[in-house]
Amino acid sequence: MLKQFLEAGQVVGTHGVRGELRVQPMGDSPEFLVRFRTLYLDQGRTPVRVRSARVHKNIALIALENVNSIDDGERLRGRILYLDRNDARLPKGRYFIADLMGMQVSDADNGRVYGKLTDVMQTGANDVYEITDDAGKTYLMPAVKQMVIEVNIEAGEMKIRPVAGIFDDAD
């Protein structure tokens, strides 16, 4: 079952004296994060209205209603802000990292199971998927459309066509 509320960012500090929060995005860019007008605390149980949001370097600066001073902001340091899945629109072929984690990864041609997707590393040019087999060995694979053939979020399955060398005996 897909989670309704997804981790969007962590409050890492304050900016200025009026309670504006410095938020480190989790899983996406600060540009994506600043588009939301409502975020949530307490794993989605507490909605918080966004007064303003902007990008500053690699973080989001977010002002929330009822957070009006540096002391108010400091009380939120370390807290996770969540977004509601229904508020987000992703382009076709893009997925939330939380939805990909734990997926079974198998060969699109022969059905061989390589393992489970255990991490997504955002490198800039393209993401890199960490796949861990049943023995605990990890493999790294670029998340490019030439290799990722099908992603089925509902079934928790990803079909890939790896190039030689990624897995010990890949063709």
C-alpha positions as CSV (number, residue, x, y, z in Angstrom):
1,M,0.0,0.0,0.0
2,L,1.3,3.4,-1.0
3,K,1.9,5.9,1.8
4,Q,-0.4,9.0,1.6
5,F,2.1,11.3,3.3
6,L,5.7,11.3,2.0
7,E,8.8,12.8,3.6
8,A,9.5,16.1,1.8
9,G,12.2,17.7,3.8
10,Q,13.9,18.1,7.1
11,V,14.1,21.4,9.0
12,V,17.8,22.0,9.4
13,G,17.7,25.6,10.9
14,T,16.3,29.0,10.6
15,H,16.9,31.9,8.3
16,G,16.6,35.4,9.6
17,V,14.7,36.4,12.7
18,R,11.1,36.0,11.5
19,G,10.9,32.2,11.8
20,E,11.7,31.3,8.2
21,L,12.9,27.7,8.1
22,R,15.8,26.2,6.2
23,V,14.5,22.9,4.8
24,Q,16.8,20.3,3.3
25,P,14.7,18.5,0.6
26,M,14.5,14.7,0.9
27,G,14.3,12.9,-2.4
28,D,13.8,15.8,-4.7
29,S,14.9,19.4,-5.5
30,P,14.1,22.5,-3.5
31,E,12.3,23.8,-6.6
32,F,9.8,20.9,-6.2
33,L,9.4,21.4,-2.5
34,V,8.6,25.2,-2.7
35,R,5.5,24.5,-4.9
36,F,3.4,23.2,-2.0
37,R,1.0,25.5,-0.1
38,T,0.3,23.0,2.7
39,L,2.9,20.7,4.3
40,Y,2.4,18.3,7.3
41,L,4.1,17.5,10.5
42,D,3.7,14.3,12.6
43,Q,3.7,11.9,9.6
44,G,0.8,13.8,8.1
45,R,-1.4,14.2,11.1
46,T,-0.8,18.0,11.5
47,P,-1.3,20.3,8.4
48,V,0.8,23.5,8.4
49,R,0.0,26.3,5.9
50,V,3.0,27.6,3.9
51,R,3.0,31.5,3.9
52,S,5.9,31.7,1.5
53,A,8.6,29.5,0.0
54,R,11.7,30.1,-2.1
55,V,14.9,28.4,-3.2
56,H,18.2,29.5,-1.7
57,K,21.2,27.6,-3.0
58,N,20.4,23.9,-2.5
59,I,17.7,24.3,0.2
60,A,14.2,25.6,0.5
61,L,13.4,28.6,2.7
62,I,9.9,28.1,4.0
63,A,7.8,30.4,6.2
64,L,4.9,28.6,7.9
65,E,1.8,30.1,9.5
66,N,2.2,30.5,13.3
67,V,6.0,30.3,13.0
68,N,6.9,34.0,13.5
69,S,10.2,34.1,15.4
70,I,13.5,32.5,15.5
71,D,12.5,30.7,18.7
72,D,9.4,29.3,16.9
73,G,11.6,28.1,14.1
74,E,14.2,26.5,16.4
75,R,11.5,24.4,18.0
76,L,11.0,22.7,14.6
77,R,14.7,22.0,14.0
78,G,15.2,18.4,13.1
79,R,11.5,17.8,12.3
80,I,10.4,16.2,9.1
81,L,7.9,18.0,6.8
82,Y,5.6,15.7,4.8
83,L,3.7,16.3,1.6
84,D,0.3,14.8,0.7
85,R,0.6,12.5,-2.4
86,N,-2.6,14.0,-3.7
87,D,-1.0,17.5,-3.9
88,A,1.9,16.4,-6.0
89,R,1.9,16.0,-9.8
90,L,4.8,14.0,-11.2
91,P,5.6,13.8,-14.9
92,K,5.1,10.4,-16.6
93,G,8.0,8.1,-15.8
94,R,8.9,9.8,-12.5
95,Y,8.3,8.2,-9.2
96,F,8.6,9.1,-5.5
97,I,11.7,7.4,-4.0
98,A,9.5,6.1,-1.1
99,D,7.5,4.2,-3.7
100,L,10.5,2.6,-5.3
101,M,12.2,1.4,-2.1
102,G,11.9,-2.3,-1.5
103,M,10.8,-3.1,-5.1
104,Q,11.7,-6.5,-6.5
105,V,14.1,-6.0,-9.4
106,S,14.1,-8.6,-12.1
107,D,15.3,-9.1,-15.7
108,A,12.8,-8.0,-18.3
109,D,13.9,-10.7,-20.7
110,N,14.4,-13.9,-18.6
111,G,12.7,-13.1,-15.3
112,R,15.9,-13.5,-13.2
113,V,15.4,-11.8,-9.8
114,Y,18.4,-9.6,-9.0
115,G,17.2,-8.4,-5.6
116,K,15.4,-5.5,-4.0
117,L,15.9,-1.8,-4.6
118,T,17.5,-0.6,-1.3
119,D,18.7,2.9,-2.1
120,V,18.3,5.7,-4.7
121,M,21.4,8.0,-5.0
122,Q,20.8,11.3,-6.7
123,T,24.0,12.1,-8.6
124,G,22.9,15.0,-10.8
125,A,23.1,13.5,-14.3
126,N,20.8,10.5,-13.4
127,D,19.8,8.6,-10.3
128,V,21.7,5.5,-9.4
129,Y,19.8,2.5,-8.0
130,E,21.3,0.3,-5.3
131,I,20.0,-3.3,-5.7
132,T,20.7,-5.8,-2.9
133,D,20.4,-9.5,-3.5
134,D,19.3,-12.2,-1.0
135,A,23.0,-12.8,0.0
136,G,23.3,-9.1,1.0
137,K,25.6,-8.2,-2.0
138,T,24.9,-4.8,-3.5
139,Y,25.0,-3.7,-7.1
140,L,24.8,-0.2,-8.5
141,M,22.9,0.6,-11.7
142,P,22.2,3.9,-13.4
143,A,18.5,4.7,-13.5
144,V,18.3,5.3,-17.3
145,K,15.4,4.5,-19.6
146,Q,17.6,2.1,-21.6
147,M,18.0,-0.1,-18.6
148,V,14.8,0.5,-16.6
149,I,12.1,-1.2,-18.8
150,E,9.1,-1.2,-16.5
151,V,8.1,0.1,-13.1
152,N,5.0,-1.2,-11.5
153,I,4.4,0.6,-8.3
154,E,1.2,-1.2,-7.4
155,A,2.9,-4.7,-7.8
156,G,6.2,-3.5,-6.2
157,E,8.2,-4.7,-9.2
158,M,10.8,-3.2,-11.5
159,K,11.9,-4.9,-14.8
160,I,15.4,-4.0,-16.0
161,R,17.7,-4.8,-18.9
162,P,21.2,-4.4,-17.4
163,V,24.3,-4.0,-19.4
164,A,27.2,-6.4,-19.0
165,G,29.2,-6.0,-15.8
166,I,26.5,-4.6,-13.5
167,F,25.6,-8.1,-12.2
168,D,28.2,-10.8,-11.9
169,D,26.9,-12.8,-14.9
170,A,25.0,-10.2,-16.8
171,D,25.2,-10.5,-20.6
